[in-house]
């Protein structure tokens, strides 16, 4: 299982595909289906957060805690074997080792255990907002990567995001969350999309959120074509909703007003960049 087949290929890029955005737009749905494809390999953790930890100052310690928690069962199983599976132990220990984590070698190693013929990648929605320095870093590390960027209507996306973050950040008020740079930058299509266009052009597949519900199989066919894998008939979660927070928490009136105000220039940008038909599908 843990033969370093991909890692043995000279000059192989770190990943073949990445999901880069955006939060609360169907990213878990995409990953849940891609994991079932026999030609795709993704790590045990959906969101690696490599580029945003380095370039957007997002929670290095928190990510290491998540890695440690997610890898614990695999580590316990490997240690219980007779003799212990040292390769598995070494691999999963690396995830949360602060001495090596969040370096290019660490990031490559996460994907190096996949089969040579498999497409590898991960989906971290915060990547959409890593800025010019982060995008330049990503391009140096894996210049041929294929990117997936889900676009959701700005107000609906922000409301769902606020509901989720309110559950995570119980010590912060809704107003504090809405005013935080991390919250605002995730939905800043006008600031983020042009940078990805500039550096990656047609390597970015932009998908409207509503297309997932209206044509789930067609959405996966577009993703398959974009990342270079054969059509698959065994997707387990085409009709499933993942991590939906819309309508679960009452949103304060002043926060809704701010969200709607911030959304106006975003909708104008999306209409100009993608056209009216695309806008109707977000």
N, C-alpha and C positions, 0 to 999 in steps of 0.2 A: 504493500500500500504506500509506503513512504520511500520508495526508490526515487532518487533525485534525477528523474529522467529529463525533465525540462531544463533543470539547472546545468546539465551536462552539454547542452547545445551552445557552442560558442556564439557570442554576440546576440543571443536571443533577447529581445526587449522584455522589460519587466512584466508588462501586461499587454493583452491584445485588445481589451475593451474596458471602459470605465463608465459608470453612471455618475454624472456630475451634478444632477439637480432634477427638480428642486424639491425641498422638503414639503411633505403632505400633497404629493402629486402622483402617487402610485408607484413609488420606487420599490417598496417591499413586494408589491405584486409582480413587478418585473423580475426581481431577484428570485422570488419563490418559484416562478416558472422556469427561469433559466437554469436553476439548480437541477431540474429534472432532465435537462437535455444531456444525452450521453457524450456529446462533444464539448461540453462546457465544464470547467472546474472553477469553483469559487471557494474562498476560505471559510473556516468555521464561523467567523465573525463577518456579518454583512458589511459593516462600515469600518474600514481601517483608519480613516481620518489622517492619513499620512501627510498629505499636502496642506491641509488646513491647520494641523497642529504646528507645522513649521512656518506657514505663511499667513495664518489668520489668528494665531494665538488662542486656539481652542483646546482647552482641557487635556494636556498631556497626561497628568496623573489620573484623571477620570478614565481616559482611554485604556491605560494600563490596568486599572482595576477591572474594567469590562473584559479585557482580554483574559485576565487571570480567572475571572468567574466563568467565562465561557469555555475555557480550556481545562478546567479542573476535572471534569468527568473523564475526559480522554487521558489526562495524566494519571488519574487514579487507576484506570483500567490498565494502562501500560505498565505501571509500577507493580500491579498485582500479578502480572504474568510471570511464569517461571521458565526461563530467566526473564527478568524485566526487559521490555522492549526499549533499548536505549535510544534508537533512532526516533521513535515516537516521543519519548520523554524530552529529548533534545529539541525536537521541532516545536512542540507546544510550550516548552519553557521559554523559548526564544521570544514568543509573542509578548510576554510581559516582563522581559528582562530589561530594566532601565539602563543597563550598561551598553546595550546594542540597539535598543528600540529607536525608531524614527531616524534611521539612516538609510541611504540608498541600498546598501548591502542587505540590511534587515528586510526592506520592502521586497527586494528580489527574492530573498529566501522564502518568504511566505508563499510565493507562487511556484518556486522551483521544484516542488514535489509532484506537480501535475504531470500527466503523460505528455510525451512530446507532440502528439497530434491534437491535444486538447486546446481550446481557446480558454484563456484565463482572464479573470477580471474581478472587480468588486464595485460596489455602489455606495458612495458616500455623498449624500445630497449637498453637504457643505462645500464640496469642491467647486460648485458654481461660483463661489464668492472668494476664491483664493487670490484674486488680483493678478496683475501683470507678472510679478515676480514668481508667484506660484505656478502660473501657466507656463512661464519660461522654463522653470525647473522640470515640470512634467514633460514638456516637449524635449528637453535634453535627455531625460531618462527613457522615454518611450515615444519617439517621434511619429511612429506609424499607428498609434493607438486609435481605436474607433470609440467615439463618445456618444452617450445617450443623455439627452436633456429633456425631461418632461416639463411641460408648461401648463400651469393651472391658472384660472381666472384669479387676478390678484387679491380681491376681497375675500373670496371663498378660501383661498389658500392661507391667507393671513389669519382668518378667523379660526381655521382648523389648527394652524400652528400655535396660535395664542392659547387655545384650549389645551393642547398637549403640553406646552411649556409651563402653563399654570400648574399642571399636575406635577411636573418635575421640579419646578422652582417654587416651592410652597412659601418660601420666605420673601418672595418678591410679589409686589402688587401687579395687577394687569397693566397699569400705567407704566411701571418701571420696565416691564418686559417690552411693551410696545415701543418705548423710547430707547431701548438698548440697540446699539449698533449691530449686534449679532442678529437680532430679529429683523431689522430693516434691510440688511444687506442680502439676506436670503431671498427676498422678493424683489430685489432691484434688477429686473430684467434689462432695463435701459443701461445700467452700468456694467452688467456682467456679460450679456450676450454678445455685444460688439467685440469684446476681447477674445472670446472663444472663436468668433468668426475670423478675426484677424490672424490668429495663430494656427487654427485648424481647419477653417473653411468647411468643405464638404465632408470632413471626417466627423462632424457633429451631426447627429440625427436629432432633430427637434420633433417631439411628439406632443400633440394636444391631449390633455387629461381625459376629456370626455370620450375620446376614441377608445379608451380601455373598456368602458362599459358598452359602447355601441358596437364595437367590432374587436373583441379581445383576441381572437385568433388572427385576424388581419394585422393587429398591432404586433403580435409576436412574429408574424411573417416579415414585417418590415424590420424588426430588430434582428432576426436571423440573417436576412439579406445584408444588413448593414455590417454585422460583425463577422460574416463569412462562415456561417454554419448551415447545414442542410435542414430543410423543413422537418419538424418533429410532430408526431401525432399523439404524444403522451403527456401533454402538459396537465398538471393536476389541479391548477388553481385559476383557470381562465375566468370563472364567474365569481371568484371570491373577493371580498373586500378585506383589506389589511389595514389595521391600525387607524380606523376612521375615528376622528375626534369631532367632526362637524356636528354642531348642535348639542354636544354633551355638556357644555358649560355655558351658563349665561355670560354674555360679554357686556361689560359696562358701556353705557351709551357714549361717553366721551372717547373711549378707545375705538369703538366702531366708527365714530366720526373721523378720528385720526386715520384709521385704516382706509376709509373711503377716500379721504383727501390724498393720501399717499398713492392710492391706486390709480388715480386719474392719469398722471403722466405715464404710468406703466402700461395702461391699456392703450394709450395713444402710441407709445413706442411699438407695442406688439402689433397693432393694426398696420403701422407703417412698415415694420420689418417683415411680417408674415402674411399680411393681407386679411381681408374680411372673412373669408371662408375659414381660415385657420382660427381666427378670433372667436368665431361661433362655436368652435369645438373645444375651447379651453375650459 
